[in-house]
Amino acid sequence: MIFLGYPRCSTSNKAQKWADDHHVAYVFRHIKDDNPTEQELRAWHALSGLPLKRFFNTSGMLYKELQLKDKLPQMTEDEQFALLATDGLLVKRPMLIAENFVLVGFKEAEWAEKLL
């Protein structure tokens, strides 16, 4: 599994600690230094079954600076994927990518259901 996180994010750190405490094996990937590609994001989105908006870090400074709350509804899905691929800080974190599922954000109950 790939753990997509950001060391300066408290939620990422909390999720990583939870995964470590529960002996979940993963490879850590720094979301800013190794930004997800558009192709990866499309595959993960399809696997997740979630709305594309859930892949945006809506509480992030960059999201707010770009005023995406107002712009996203008018953007096509292709434009949204392309935008997400430009900067890892636009992408919701943490994200755990497995062969048959993707977890976006950290909800302990959801992670426990899929991983334990």
N, C-alpha and C positions, 0 to 999 in steps of 0.2 A: 504494500500500500504506500501511497504517497501522502505525506502530511504537508500540506501547503500552509505555511505560517509566516509570521512576521515577529521577530524577537522583541520588538518594542511594543507589541500589542498584548495587553493583559489577558484578553480572552484566548488568544493563541497560546500564551504561556500556561493558562489554566487547563486548556484542552490537552496540551502536550504533557503536562504533569499527570493528568488523569490517565492518558494513554500509557505513560510510563509506569504508573502505579498499578495498572491492570495488565501489564506485560503485553501490550499490543505492539506488534512489530510493524515498523514503518520506516520509510526513508524521508528525512526532513528536506523540504525544498523551500528556500527563502523566496517569498512571493514577490519581493521587489527586485532582488538581484537576478532571479530566474523567472521572469514574468511568464505567465501562461500564454501560449500562442492562441490565435483565433481557432485553429483546428482543435486544439486540446479543449478549449472552452466549449466549443460546439459538441464535442463528444461527451464531455462531462455533463453538460446541460441535458442532453438526450438521456443519459443514464440516470440522472437525478429525478426526472419527472417533475421538477419544480419550475415555476414561472421564471423567466429570464431575469426579472427584476431582483429576485433573491440572490443573484450572483453579484450584485452591486453592493459595495460597502457604503451604504446610505448614511452612515454616521461619520464617514471620513471627511477630512478637511478638503481633499481634492474634489470629492463629490459635490461638496457645498460650494467650493470656489467656482466650479464649472457650471453651477446652477442646474444640475442634472435633474433635480426634482421636477423642474418645469420643462426641461428639454426631452427627457426620456419618452414621455407619452407620444411625442410627434416623430420620434426616430423609428426607423424600420429595425427589424431584428438584425439584419446584416450590419447596419450602422452601429447597433449596440454591441454586437460581438467585436467589431473592429475597434470600437472605443475601449472596451474592456481589455483588449490585447495591447493597448498602448502603455499601460502603467499598472503594475501589480497592486498599487495602493487603491485602485478603483474596485478591485475584486474582494468580495466578502471573504473573510478569514475567521477562523481556520477552515480549511477544507480537507476532508479525508477522502482520497480516491482509491477505491478498491476495484477489483475486476468486475464486480456485478452491482456496485452501488456507489453513490457519492453522498457524503454528508457535508452540508454547507452551514457554517456557523457551529457553535458549540451549545448543544442542549444535551446535558448529561444523560437523561433518560433515553433519548434517541440514540446516542452513541452506545449506551449499554445494551439496548435492544439489538443493535446490529453487530456488536463486537464481543459480547460476553456470552 
